[in-house]
Amino acid sequence: MTLPANWQERPLTEVVTFNPRHERVLPDNLDVSFVPMPKVSDRGRDLIPHESRKLRDVRRGYTHFCDGDVLFAKITPCMENGKAAVARNLINGIGCGTTELHVLRPRDSVSPEWLYFYISQERFRGEAELNMTGSAGQLRVPLSFLEGQRIPVPDSPDEQRRIVAKLDHIAARLDDTKARLDTIPAILKRFRMYVLAAAWKTAGDKMQSMGHLLSEPLANGRSVPDAIEGFPVLRLTAVKQGSVDLSERKVGKWSREQAEKFLVFVCGCTRERNQRRS
């Protein structure tokens, strides 16, 4: 990788302290933040609001971190899903959390945000996934993987801040775009209902009762037991949002003659050998 003239590619071990521990002099009755894995987001670097614990209750058996540390989920599927964060606004500036986190404490040459964006890259996480160890369902990124990585570092802290600000701006626009796209299904549903309502409204005097249009009176479907041999039956789960999934069917304990009055038609006026209810 070719870097700008004022950048250096440095070993991660030179710019980060891995998995630090809290100082022993901290009092046991100190209130600290407690961060389980669900409080580590996969959609941004801020921690989800967390709870307060006494340090004596979480000093042992948990990961330690402070304001400004970078948290990196090491277990599958949390790592692949992008769980990572920059610890900020911790109670008394101190936190403890799940042992399924690697903690990276940046030294003066890199900012926490710069480090966060680097380890959040798809390429970085892809390499981490390839280097996971352990059994299926319990795969983890070993510390040795992180210790063997290198990171590009601009000489100027201002350059880091400028690039981080640009990345934040792009990320915010992506989030806004996604939020807008998520509203489209609801808008289309409302539009469809409006069109249908308008169509019925224009029908005016041509509207007739449902019973007048049916060749046979409305009737309930029939519950048919399962069978090894028989005639196909549509399950209730076949009806999905205004359409019929013909793959949702079973073999019913009845004959074609018994099913005749329950046969339904599909597009093209082809008779489908299924029943409406199982």
Buried (B, 14 or more C-beta within 10 A) or exposed (E): EEEEEEBBEBEBEEBBEBBBEBEEEBEEEBEBBBBBBEBBBBEBBEBEEBEEBBBEEBBEEBBBBBBBBBBBBBBBEBBBEBBBBBBEEBBBEBBBBBEBBBBBBBEEBBBBBBBBBBBBEEEBBEBBBEBBEEEEEEBBBBEEBBEEBBBBBBEEEEBBBEBBEEBBEEBEEEEEEEEEEEEEEEEEEEEEEEEEEEEEEEEEEEEEEEEEEEEEEEEEEBEBEEEEEBBBBBBEEBBEEEEBEEEBBBBBBBEEEBBEEBBBEEEEEEEBEBBBBB
